[in-house]
């Protein structure tokens, strides 16, 4: 019990941080935000999964991947494919009239119809089953990450080169998804998703339930991340980040370690993508290309690349800022965002989490010295306050 | 029957030649873009994601100059282009100098962070271009002699602006080669990039070398921008379309090698434009990218590796 407390929850400070996040996610947001904003929040949180994955593989493993959108996108597309097939079946069942049946191919997604595809491509067959889809959401991106990881890390392609190659992969995915219109919905992506196993995901109650599901899974991912980082494996990861050759010379297989953490990050991203498809109801190649992938890295950098909880705050803050400023000041928005990129990397390489770690104790000291001075001026109040204050600290 | 075969064969040859020449134009653009990046990324290890925006800046300088010339001194139209190239270089150079002092200087020991910071910079520069020049595409008025095409035989048309581009690229490569490998200053640059502490110890002002080298790379991107106006119209996001390609060219060539950059720009541009004839443009792009990535797995150091002990 004690080890679980120390490892998964991260001791006292970790528990406090996690508890605060839980209060924010499970109490404050549902009470304070209206339904529309809460749905937006689930959208932001589905990006937080990627940020958590990046904390593991970039912040702690030293592998910067600019292709996380790839895995996020594959997760999202798998889920969207299932939902789309269900929507297509429902439309076929509802229509009833022979006219519509004559106009469309029954049970085929609408964009396939538009592209003169008359029978379901084989790639789509697995997405008829829900359990298989859930499996594929994790398996496809993880397998892809495994292949990329093994191929790259075995040949000791790392650092900058890895980042640029993953970026190119992301681009390849975008352009191939855009061109294979009949299979993927092209530039519009897969839209108009309605129900999941007969449960209408567009209703108010469904959106609230999905929000809580997203939050729950997010906390689960944080716990898994904590567990990995506090294990021996996590220690070796950090060692590998700081001195790869030394770890290799100590007899560890660096490429396997890197591949493992890269796969974990990919699986988490994929989960986020699948939840995005459920929460938002569409998936498009514009969401998974180079630019969003860099945003995902920025979420992580703003939150603090070493802090799992910070990554969640980073994702929420940056996405919210993006929505808010692009609505309010569409011209200023790019200047602001660019400025944030520059300021964070230049002055706060550890992001918000670093700022909290740095400012927290300092503010604490200031507060206490102020209390101390107040006591000096009013000697009557000397005794009880410092004891309480010290305990509170 | 043999006659038909013969004519179609001749046509095929012309198509191949023309397609090959289209590859040369692409090669020239890649090469001009990659030259600056080969210095900034290859030598200085700064991942400058804003490199494309320096191209955009150079292109806008050229467009601006051409509008000025058309409106105020139409007689100068045939001669303004060389001046535009110089202006594009100077503006991009100064901008690069400022960026180095204000931002890149602090990030030399954190290469991955330069990527994020310069991405932010590229967003700012793009939006600045959008606010200053508008989001619409703009074109430069080209001098008369640069338009049209040259046809050495019937059925074969080689555009003059493509040849101009190629000539410019070759001249720039020779200049950069002379500067980096045959001049005192290039020696200082290479010394600083190979071993900063030792270079400082023998009396090289390494910070000054950093500033000027970075600015030079940006200036080269500005020249690429000026050249870019001869084949396409300029929009605020014109440069960012080429940034991934350019990085792939530099990485594939072997980051620190000038010859490698030339070879890889040639290979990528030619294979892309020849494949484009058989497949659609997008598929050709995918094939080339996948091919390059696979080759990079087999040979991570790139086509030509520098034999420097790190």
Interface residues (C-beta under 8 A of the other chain):
Chain A: X64 X66 X151 X152 X155 X156 X157 X159 X160 X161 X163 X164 X165 X167 X168 X169 X171 X172 X175 X176 X178 X179 X290 X294 X297 X298 X301 X331 X334 X335 X337 X338 X339 X340 X341 X342 X344 X345 X346 X349
Chain B: X45 X47 X103 X106 X107 X110 X111 X112 X113 X114 X115 X116 X117 X119 X120 X121 X122 X123 X124 X126 X127 X128 X130 X131 X244 X247 X248 X251 X280 X282 X283 X285 X286 X289 X290 X292 X293 X296 X297 X298 X300
